[in-house]
């Protein structure tokens, strides 16, 4: 994150909105190794798809006033801004973009209950792509069960992708325990967990569809996902996370990319 999410977004624009070629990357200020890696990856990605890299704008993390950030973005005259900030930062930037009369298209990699409520109509027509749980139209039976069980015990808020991630992490650990026991190992031994993870780094996930349970695959060298289903969509822009307008399904590096 966030670069695993970018390929599917850029590929969608290449196929569906090819005239939108001038891109700006926005990043939150975190640390040079992180920010430099994201910039390097994104510049190569834009070049791969024939997009023009118009520049990088760094934004403060966790602020509420993004006037300066949006002013700098506007000065670069982009067709598309790829926002890699998250949480309430996106909501405040979306609002400021409206106030500044932004005409560019905005793409992002985060959308959950707090963001949706704060942004409201300001996030209308954004393109959002990441490992998103479509609670309105779950893609498989396990996802439907998760949404049903969550809804029955949480009366005021629906699940979002953080909740789905926590849920599937618990099942991944349980799966490892099952594999260790099945191999005659010791569930109190860290080495046995590593051994089973390296033997099979794939775990079921509520993402995926239509009709099939998804999976997350862990790269045993980088310890990051090498595969996980994602969805590109446009949000309802009414303070809620559902229903969304699904646009495409894809995986890391835009693998198995499918326009919906």
Secondary structure, 3 states (H helix, E strand, C coil): CCHHHHHHHHHHHHHHCCCCCEEEEEEECCCHHHHHHHHHHHHHHHHHCCCEEEEEEEECCCCCCCHHHHHHHHHCCCCEEEECCCCHHHHHHHHHHHHCCCCCEEEECCCCHHHHHHHHHHHCCCEEEECCCCCCCCCCHHHHHHHHHHHHHCCCCCCCHHHHHHHHHHHHHHHHHHHHHHCCCCCCCHHHHHHHHHHCCEEEECCCCCCCCEEEEECCCCCCEEECCEEEEECCCCCCCCCCEEEEEECHHHCCCEEC
